[in-house]
Amino acid sequence: MENLQSVFPEASHRQLDSVINQMWQSLFLMLFEVAQAPRTINRYNWRTYITIRHQQVLLTGLLSKHPTMLLSGHYGNFELAGFIAGLFGFPSFTIARPLDNPLMNQYINAFRSRYGQFILPKKGIATTVDSLLRRGETLTVLADQSAGKKGVWMDFMGRPASCHKALALYALTTDAEVVVVAARHNWRMFDLTLDCRGHLHTAKLGSTERTIPHVTAWYNRQLEEAIELSPAQYWWLHRRWKDPRKQKAAKLTDDS
């Protein structure tokens, strides 16, 4: 509720409650789809369940001789985006934090890797990621994670948010093709639109655009536009806007 009130200050409490209820519906719909996708969707029948919007944008990135970065956010069924890319015969490497529950972590990673999605831990992988991209591999990342104090601060949905510098740095140093993808629910089981929001070929950027802030602002805007189409499908419980720069008040001591 705090996140929603900050992003939509003019909305009524009733309107925000409705968004929250729909958000939980979207989240549980995602879980049900993850559980059933391996036995339901295959490379022959996927058109029955998934519509790809702006197919050319996705194919331009995946078929390029340059490395590809597929960026998404905590929106809709983001887990199916990497699953579908593997289904099409495009293996990818995904940066993901291990889940706290080891059994759930094992289950989700088994789902992700079913069609060639390889999981990379979040920490200590800079050299590995750089090497993979220079080999022309595809990297998939949730680009709306908070980067803490060391991030680059950008406006996201009208509020300052800390963004990881590494995503833009990887793209710029390897001349990667960057595609923002949002897997949006149509509010029925296995009725999704894979919305390819935008494509950025970093090798073609001018000297003033080849910067971390420019690339970061670009993909943030693509995610914002996807969220604006269906706000209830974003994870408003996600701590996207936490600000570690705020210092806690010092406690008084006996000597104060």
C-alpha positions as CSV (number, residue, x, y, z in Angstrom):
1,M,0.0,0.0,0.0
2,E,2.9,2.4,0.8
3,N,4.4,1.8,-2.6
4,L,1.1,2.3,-4.4
5,Q,0.2,5.5,-2.5
6,S,3.6,7.0,-3.4
7,V,3.2,6.1,-7.1
8,F,-0.5,6.9,-7.5
9,P,-1.1,9.7,-4.9
10,E,-4.4,10.7,-6.4
11,A,-6.0,7.2,-6.3
12,S,-8.5,6.4,-3.6
13,H,-7.9,3.7,-0.9
14,R,-10.6,1.6,-2.5
15,Q,-8.9,1.8,-5.9
16,L,-5.5,0.8,-4.4
17,D,-7.2,-2.1,-2.5
18,S,-8.5,-3.4,-5.8
19,V,-5.0,-3.2,-7.4
20,I,-3.6,-5.1,-4.4
21,N,-6.2,-7.9,-4.7
22,Q,-5.5,-8.2,-8.4
23,M,-1.8,-8.3,-7.8
24,W,-2.2,-11.4,-5.6
25,Q,-4.4,-13.0,-8.2
26,S,-1.6,-12.3,-10.8
27,L,1.0,-13.7,-8.4
28,F,-0.8,-16.9,-7.7
29,L,-1.7,-17.3,-11.4
30,M,2.0,-17.2,-12.1
31,L,2.6,-20.0,-9.5
32,F,-0.1,-22.2,-11.0
33,E,1.3,-21.6,-14.5
34,V,4.9,-22.4,-13.4
35,A,3.6,-25.7,-11.9
36,Q,1.7,-26.7,-15.1
37,A,3.8,-25.2,-17.9
38,P,6.3,-28.1,-18.4
39,R,3.4,-30.5,-19.0
40,T,1.2,-28.0,-20.9
41,I,3.3,-25.9,-23.2
42,N,5.7,-27.3,-25.8
43,R,7.3,-26.1,-29.0
44,Y,4.4,-27.3,-31.1
45,N,1.4,-25.8,-29.2
46,W,2.8,-22.6,-27.7
47,R,0.7,-20.4,-30.0
48,T,-2.4,-21.7,-28.2
49,Y,-1.2,-20.1,-25.0
50,I,1.1,-17.3,-25.8
51,T,0.9,-14.2,-28.1
52,I,4.2,-12.5,-29.0
53,R,3.9,-8.8,-29.5
54,H,6.6,-7.2,-31.7
55,Q,8.1,-10.5,-32.6
56,Q,10.7,-8.8,-34.9
57,V,12.1,-7.0,-31.9
58,L,12.8,-10.3,-30.0
59,L,14.2,-12.1,-33.1
60,T,16.5,-9.2,-34.0
61,G,18.1,-9.6,-30.6
62,L,18.2,-13.3,-30.4
63,L,19.5,-13.9,-33.9
64,S,22.1,-11.2,-33.8
65,K,25.8,-12.0,-34.0
66,H,26.2,-9.8,-30.9
67,P,25.4,-10.9,-27.4
68,T,21.9,-10.5,-26.2
69,M,20.5,-9.3,-22.9
70,L,16.8,-10.0,-22.2
71,L,15.6,-7.7,-19.4
72,S,12.4,-8.0,-17.5
73,G,10.9,-7.1,-14.1
74,H,8.8,-8.4,-11.3
75,Y,5.7,-8.2,-13.5
76,G,3.2,-10.7,-14.9
77,N,4.7,-14.1,-15.3
78,F,8.3,-13.2,-15.7
79,E,9.3,-16.8,-15.0
80,L,7.8,-17.9,-18.3
81,A,9.8,-15.4,-20.4
82,G,13.1,-17.4,-20.0
83,F,11.2,-20.7,-20.2
84,I,9.8,-19.7,-23.6
85,A,13.1,-18.5,-25.0
86,G,14.6,-21.9,-24.2
87,L,11.5,-23.5,-25.8
88,F,12.3,-21.7,-29.0
89,G,15.8,-23.2,-29.0
90,F,17.7,-20.2,-27.5
91,P,19.5,-21.2,-24.3
92,S,20.2,-18.5,-21.9
93,F,22.0,-17.7,-18.7
94,T,20.0,-16.1,-15.8
95,I,21.2,-14.2,-12.9
96,A,19.1,-15.1,-9.8
97,R,19.4,-15.0,-6.1
98,P,18.9,-18.5,-4.5
99,L,15.5,-18.7,-2.7
100,D,15.6,-19.0,1.0
101,N,13.6,-22.3,1.0
102,P,16.1,-24.9,-0.5
103,L,13.2,-27.2,-1.7
104,M,11.5,-24.3,-3.5
105,N,14.8,-23.2,-4.9
106,Q,15.5,-26.7,-6.3
107,Y,11.9,-26.8,-7.8
108,I,12.1,-23.4,-9.5
109,N,15.6,-24.0,-10.8
110,A,14.5,-27.3,-12.3
111,F,11.7,-25.4,-14.1
112,R,14.0,-22.7,-15.3
113,S,16.6,-25.2,-16.7
114,R,14.1,-27.5,-18.4
115,Y,14.8,-26.0,-21.8
116,G,18.4,-24.8,-21.4
117,Q,18.1,-21.8,-19.0
118,F,21.3,-21.9,-16.8
119,I,21.2,-20.2,-13.4
120,L,24.0,-18.0,-12.2
121,P,24.3,-16.8,-8.6
122,K,24.1,-13.0,-8.0
123,K,27.5,-12.6,-6.3
124,G,31.0,-12.9,-7.7
125,I,30.0,-13.5,-11.3
126,A,31.2,-10.4,-13.1
127,T,34.0,-12.1,-14.9
128,T,31.8,-15.1,-15.8
129,V,29.0,-12.9,-17.2
130,D,31.5,-10.8,-19.2
131,S,33.0,-13.9,-20.7
132,L,29.6,-15.4,-21.6
133,L,28.5,-12.2,-23.4
134,R,31.7,-11.9,-25.3
135,R,31.0,-15.4,-26.5
136,G,27.7,-14.2,-27.9
137,E,25.5,-15.9,-25.3
138,T,22.1,-14.7,-24.1
139,L,21.7,-13.3,-20.6
140,T,18.3,-12.9,-18.9
141,V,18.0,-10.6,-15.9
142,L,15.2,-9.1,-13.7
143,A,16.3,-5.4,-14.1
144,D,14.2,-3.9,-11.3
145,Q,16.3,-5.2,-8.3
146,S,17.4,-2.6,-5.8
147,A,21.2,-2.0,-5.9
148,G,21.6,-0.4,-2.5
149,K,24.0,2.4,-1.8
150,K,26.3,1.6,-4.7
151,G,23.7,1.8,-7.4
152,V,23.0,4.5,-9.9
153,W,19.9,6.5,-8.7
154,M,17.2,6.8,-11.3
155,D,13.5,7.9,-11.4
156,F,11.3,4.8,-11.6
157,M,7.5,5.3,-11.6
158,G,8.0,8.8,-10.2
159,R,10.2,7.8,-7.3
160,P,14.0,7.5,-7.0
161,A,15.3,3.9,-7.1
162,S,18.8,2.4,-6.9
163,C,19.6,0.5,-10.1
164,H,22.5,-1.9,-10.7
165,K,25.3,-0.3,-12.8
166,A,26.5,-3.7,-13.9
167,L,23.6,-4.3,-16.4
168,A,24.4,-1.2,-18.5
169,L,28.2,-1.8,-18.1
170,Y,27.9,-5.4,-19.4
171,A,25.9,-4.1,-22.4
172,L,28.2,-1.3,-23.2
173,T,31.5,-3.2,-22.9
174,T,30.3,-6.1,-25.0
175,D,28.2,-4.2,-27.6
176,A,25.2,-6.2,-26.6
177,E,21.7,-6.1,-28.0
178,V,19.3,-5.3,-25.2
179,V,15.6,-6.3,-25.4
180,V,13.1,-5.5,-22.7
181,V,10.4,-8.2,-22.4
182,A,7.2,-8.3,-20.3
183,A,5.1,-11.4,-20.0
184,R,1.6,-10.0,-19.3
185,H,-1.3,-12.0,-18.1
186,N,-4.7,-11.7,-19.9
187,W,-6.2,-12.9,-16.6
188,R,-6.8,-16.5,-17.6
189,M,-4.7,-19.6,-17.0
190,F,-2.1,-19.8,-19.8
191,D,-3.3,-16.8,-21.7
192,L,-0.3,-14.5,-21.9
193,T,1.2,-11.8,-24.1
194,L,4.9,-11.8,-24.4
195,D,5.4,-8.1,-25.0
196,C,8.8,-7.2,-26.5
197,R,8.9,-3.6,-25.3
198,G,12.0,-2.2,-26.9
199,H,15.4,-3.0,-28.5
200,L,18.6,-1.1,-28.0
201,H,21.8,-2.0,-29.9
202,T,24.5,-0.5,-27.8
203,A,27.1,-0.7,-30.6
204,K,25.1,1.9,-32.5
205,L,24.9,4.5,-29.7
206,G,26.5,7.8,-30.1
207,S,29.3,8.9,-27.8
208,T,27.0,10.9,-25.6
209,E,24.6,8.0,-25.2
210,R,27.2,5.3,-24.4
211,T,26.8,5.9,-20.7
212,I,25.5,3.9,-17.8
213,P,22.8,6.5,-16.9
214,H,21.5,6.6,-20.5
215,V,21.2,2.8,-20.9
216,T,19.7,2.4,-17.3
217,A,17.1,5.2,-17.9
218,W,16.2,3.6,-21.3
219,Y,15.3,0.1,-19.9
220,N,13.6,1.6,-16.8
221,R,11.3,3.5,-19.1
222,Q,10.4,0.3,-21.1
223,L,9.5,-1.4,-17.8
224,E,7.5,1.6,-16.7
225,E,5.4,1.6,-19.9
226,A,4.7,-2.1,-19.4
227,I,3.6,-1.5,-15.8
228,E,1.3,1.4,-16.9
229,L,-0.6,-1.0,-19.2
230,S,-1.5,-3.2,-16.3
231,P,-0.5,-1.8,-12.9
232,A,-2.0,-4.7,-11.0
233,Q,0.5,-7.1,-12.5
234,Y,3.5,-5.5,-10.9
235,W,4.8,-6.8,-7.6
236,W,4.0,-3.8,-5.4
237,L,5.3,-5.8,-2.4
238,H,8.7,-5.8,-4.1
239,R,11.1,-3.5,-2.2
240,R,12.0,-1.6,-5.3
241,W,12.3,1.8,-3.7
242,K,14.1,1.0,-0.4
243,D,16.6,3.8,0.3
244,P,19.7,2.6,2.3
245,R,21.0,6.2,2.2
246,K,18.7,7.2,4.9
247,Q,20.6,7.0,8.2
248,K,18.8,5.9,11.4
249,A,18.7,8.5,14.1
250,A,21.6,8.1,16.5
251,K,20.7,6.8,19.9
252,L,21.2,8.9,22.9
253,T,23.9,7.6,25.3
254,D,24.5,8.5,28.9
255,D,27.3,10.8,27.8
256,S,25.0,12.8,25.4
